[in-house]
Amino acid sequence: MGKNLAEMTLEELWQLFPVFLTGHKAFWADWYKEEEVSLKRILRGEEVVRISHIGSTSIAGIWAKPIIDILVEAGGGFGRIAKILEKNGYLLMADEGGQMSFNKGYTENGFAEKVYHLHLRTAGDNDELYFRDYLIDHPETAAEYERMKIRLWKKYEHDRDGYTAAKNGFVSQYTGLAKELYGNCYDKE
């Protein structure tokens, strides 16, 4: 038996879990909905403000890593929420004060069929919603984003941090445009 995930180096993890893209799958929305229902059930009673499908799998028609990104905004109780998530199959990957990242569907043998990245944030820390909505509303920008991701794919296949960093300028630019265009639309929900 090999190492468990906690014993692996970052390089070993990147080899086991490479960046790869695939054409959009309609069932990704179903996978999100199933997980949203589960999260609402297990987090009932916590200070959860909103649960949202984010990332490229939430944008119909563009290629994406087949990983469902979920944003959970909470008013507090991060320690309790983290314990609940970990008890229900999520692995804490990063805790950067007010922002926690969890994975589900990573195994010692590679990706499971369904893989999730859950981003736990303070309510209102939701730039990903603006970026998502801008790409949905502007298909030409979504297509440009897709082309960029496909160009970066092989270069950063075994370097997730590099892949993410290479997209940051584009994401920041269009998130800023979206915030100007949409104003504080998520404060009203």
Sequence and secondary structure as in RCSB ss.txt:
>XXXX:A:sequence
MGKNLAEMTLEELWQLFPVFLTGHKAFWADWYKEEEVSLKRILRGEEVVRISHIGSTSIAGIWAKPIIDILVEAG
GGFGRIAKILEKNGYLLMADEGGQMSFNKGYTENGFAEKVYHLHLRTAGDNDELYFRDYLIDHPETAAEYERMKI
RLWKKYEHDRDGYTAAKNGFVSQYTGLAKELYGNCYDKE
>XXXX:A:secstr
    GGGS HHHHHHHS    B   THHHHHHHHHHHHHHHHTTTS EEEEEEESGGGSTTS B S EEEEEEES
S HHHHHHHHHHTT EEEEE SSEEEEEEEEETTEEEEEEEEEEEEETT  HHHHHHHHHHH HHHHHHHHHHHH
HHHHHTTT HHHHHHHHHHHHHHHHHHHHHHHTTGGG  
